[in-house]
Amino acid sequence: MLTDSTQPLPLQGVKVIELGTLIAGPYAAAVLAQFGAEVIKIESPKGGDPLRTWRKMHKDTSLWWYSQSRNKKSITLNLKSAEGQQIVRDLVQEADIVIENFRPGCLEEWGLGWEQLSALNPALIMVRISGYGQSGPYKDRPGFAAIAESMAGMRYVTGYPDRPPVRVGVSIGDTLASLYGVIGAMMAMHHLKVNGGKGQFIDVALYEAVFGVMESLIPEFSATGFIRERSGSSMPGISPSNTYLCADGSYVVIAGNGDSIFKRLMQAIGRADLADDPRLAKNDGRARYNDELDDAIGAWTGQHSLEQVLAALQQADVPCGKIYNAADIASDPHFAAREMIGHHTLEDGQAVDIPGIVPKLSATPGQTRWLGPTLGQHTEEVLASIGIDAARLADLKARGVV
């Protein structure tokens, strides 16, 4: 993608203070950082964000860390100390956005809650991400994405009907909450700067972020009493759309649920009788005969290799695809052409790829300017910006404040 390197990034000049660990809060800040916001991540002097040691490591640092914390500045502060809390207040006075994902009430105990911070900076926007939200009978419970996905109904409908519910292979509840937090922050900023409004806080609950994408789950229950159950790899009520076994042992995903697409799919597999059957012309009719359609498609894929299936269906303009693993993604030309694999080098020369940036803005696309920082790498720089000189910084370090 050709871009004007002199063009400012869309969030240039926006200052974000990140108070949080692991995924939900930090990922929201990561998105803002990718589009030019100055994100100051505050970490504990004792080890920093636990994400630094999650999953596969390079030496003593998580490879995930380098990706999620790109473009951020890391400073260390003991938030339980009075001096550390005061430094946060000083930083907040010059900030546009604060992002936090502590349990409700924790920041208030430290004098860093919404009421305290907004009094210092009335234009402040604060994104608050928690398991159950800032109010309600469950607000004080500890909440992780796994619990949120269960409470919101996602786990119940994921898996096969004869087996226990399963999880999606990533922390989808956290990242959904992060994205809702970013959306809320951008709406609040628009209201502040365009509509002449005031600062406000955005209350994002993990379970609500998941619940918000559960499609027809509640309308169907409220109107008909229907409780959606697990259905494996098929999509209930949308037919045909499933995963099918090929002759070489590979699997192919086929989405033939559009009316015209269905006809092309049936012609491609040699079932003109089904393509022309009036009972199957619309999705509601096909849904009633979903098992029969899956049997017909599976019988055809079972006679051909994955490569043959993909070639035939792509020729027929039917949505289909193989199921990619990490190696498939890394070698795929479309990922490369869309700049979705970013190639970088760690300080010791180790090559590492990280995901490209989403979404793609035509005039002011996001950038990866640097990978996740070392713990406290920017402490001196950031604290100097609020008047803390080298002598005071040394004293703060000696007493464990930073």
FENHU-V902836 format. One record per helix or strand of 3 or more residues. SS is the DSSP state (@ for helix, = for strand). FROM is the first residue (numbers start at 1). LEN is the number of residues. If there is no record, write none. Layout:
ss->(SS & SS)
from->(FROM & FROM)
len->(LEN & LEN)
This chain:
ss->(= & @ & = & @ & @ & = & @ & = & @ & @ & = & @ & @ & = & @ & @ & = & = & @ & @ & @ & @ & @ & @ & = & @ & @ & = & = & @ & @)
from->(15 & 24 & 38 & 50 & 63 & 72 & 82 & 97 & 106 & 114 & 125 & 145 & 172 & 201 & 206 & 217 & 241 & 251 & 259 & 272 & 278 & 283 & 290 & 306 & 319 & 326 & 333 & 341 & 351 & 379 & 390)
len->(5 & 11 & 6 & 4 & 6 & 5 & 11 & 4 & 4 & 7 & 6 & 7 & 22 & 5 & 6 & 8 & 5 & 5 & 10 & 4 & 3 & 6 & 12 & 10 & 4 & 6 & 5 & 5 & 5 & 6 & 9)
